[in-house]
Amino acid sequence: MSLDSITEQIAHFVGTFELTTEQARWRDQYEEFVALRRKAELENLEDPTRIEVKAPLKMNPGDYDPISYKFAPLKSDLPPPAVSPGPVEDAVLMSNPAFGPDVFFPEMLGFGDGVQFNVILKPEFIHQLIGSAVTYTVQKIHLNDNDVVGEGNFRDAEAIMEQGQALKAVAMSLHAVSTPSIHIQDYQSGEAIEQLIEQMQSPVTIDIEGVTVHQFHGEDATGIIVNGEHVDEMPDFLELMPEHHKNDLEEEEDEYGISDDLPAEWDQSEDQEFEDGHSIVAGGNFAVNEVAVTVGWVDAPNIVVGGQAVNLTFVSQVAVVTDVDQGEGAQSKTQVLQASDISTEANEAAWLELNVAEDPEQDPIVSIDWISGDLLVTNFIQQLIDATDIDHIATEITSSSTVYTLGDNILTNVTNILQLGTYYDVIIIGGDMISVDVVTQTIVFTDNDVIHGAHTTDAEDNLVMNQVSLKTEGQDSHTEMSANLASTVDLQEVDTDALEDALLNDPMFAGTELIRVLKIEGDLMQVNVIDQVTMLQDDDDVYVETPGGEEVSALGAGNALLNAASVTKMGVDSVVMAQEGEYSELMLHQASMFDSPEEENPELVNEAIAMLLEEVDAAANEVENAANLTSSEMATIDDGLQTMLA
């Protein structure tokens, strides 16, 4: 016969108290036993507290006498040289090839007490020369958490997974441009740059019922934009999380009201997962792709470019969500957010005010770092979460307390990159200066649940969020290049003297104390490419029978999905002088497809998804029948779905 909860807790407490008391008594007996055993081991010693060390060593006399040593005689004091009868001229200091205590003085000059030696050493700046910084990060999570409890008329899990992969292909087709290359040679050759510029100038036009698209170009894409609207504040993912995950955060911060000084076994608070009642958790998944990149490798207030200055920024966010539930009160709410924050802040070079020569007529000191080839600062990051949590449960509940935890999966990919380099006063680039920032985010989420015999909880909400933050510290302004600086573009390391003369004769650096120069004979290429894909299928079948009429709570939703990318480029305000001009392009693309009964036109969305799935299947069949091609050949072939959307 089972005890009630109060009687069981009292019995548990009494038993714990008896065990703790018995343990203390055993501890006293054990310590007494150890003391007696050690006393018996020490009885054979005369005095345990006294230790005598004997070393019977005898050395033969005369073998170890110290070596005799005699000090050298002191040198006699020499009289100082006679004072020259004439006036003392400017002194000249000369040294032997090995400068040391014996200094050679010419006999033609006399020296008196009033002679002053002025030794001027030219400063030498020694620091570590920076090089290229290239990182590749690939993070992938594949999860199949498809649980089956009991037997019932369940949907086919394999068919659901195939449909999810088709939806993923649909989501990829909703991007305005194709996935950018992650090969450095494509950017060095200019092929990837030209392809990206062409696609940004003529992006894919998506005109399908049920698909919401927002595109912004240039200055219109700056600021905080959420779901196609400019807002004042970026939404906080932690504040908007489903209640199911908020409770977990509160539990981590809670101290349970038990003092740390008391034994842990005295904590008799009930575990929420084992409270009286019946609950089924088939959702509650947490999937996050997060990237934080901070780059401050090279920058200067003055940048001289022999070629063209190119700056490309592209952000593409796509979300495909289906949330259609069956059952009384089973429909959940899903919030879809696509947020972007692109900004540029002014940041003047703080050292310019201090870099002033004391003597305006004195030439500044020139320190030059040479890079013979290209300087690359690139970060290629790919993050993928592909998870299925398709749970099937059919059960009859007759116990007093029941908990089924079929979901509650936590999947996270996190990357944090910090690149810090050196600031210069001027950067001279023989080739092009290229800056590319591309972020593509894709979320595919399905939460089509079938729930019978259980009521949903208050945490029946989902959150789907794509978030991008691109911040640049330091504004660039463009002006024409002077003839003097233009002559420095093609100089090589053997022409160091010519480069110094050109900088010393340029009025831009007049009155400065030090000129730190970075001379790049090739291109300066800074590329950040981030691709994040999160796919979660949480399509559950829940059938519960309770002969006693007990209430059963079922959580089929409570999922939180996030793609977050943050890129911060630290620099200073720069004046860019490019011989072949400058080109800048900024584009933001947000596309979403949401199938839910709460939407205004769910029938149109269903038709759009069905049509796209048919097109994807047709394209897949063509790919299977086609010959194997290389990646470069595949890049020149238009995708069938892209053609349909154009």
Beta strands, then each sheet from edge to edge (+ up, - down):
strand 1: 133-144
strand 2: 148-149
strand 3: 211-217
strand 4: 223-226
strand 5: 229-231
strand 6: 277-281
strand 7: 286-299
strand 8: 302-305
strand 9: 309-322
strand 10: 333-345
strand 11: 365-371
strand 12: 375-388
strand 13: 392-396
strand 14: 401-405
strand 15: 410-423
strand 16: 426-429
strand 17: 433-446
strand 18: 450-452
strand 19: 455-456
strand 20: 461-473
strand 21: 476-478
strand 22: 514-520
strand 23: 524-537
strand 24: 541-545
strand 25: 552-555
strand 26: 560-570
strand 27: 574-578
strand 28: 582-595
sheet 1: 1+ 12+ 23+ 17+ 9+ 28+ 3-
sheet 2: 2+ 13+ 24+ 18+
sheet 3: 5+ 4- 10+ 20+ 26+ 7+ 15+
sheet 4: 14+ 6+ 25+ 19+
sheet 5: 11+ 22+ 16+ 8+ 27+ 21+
end
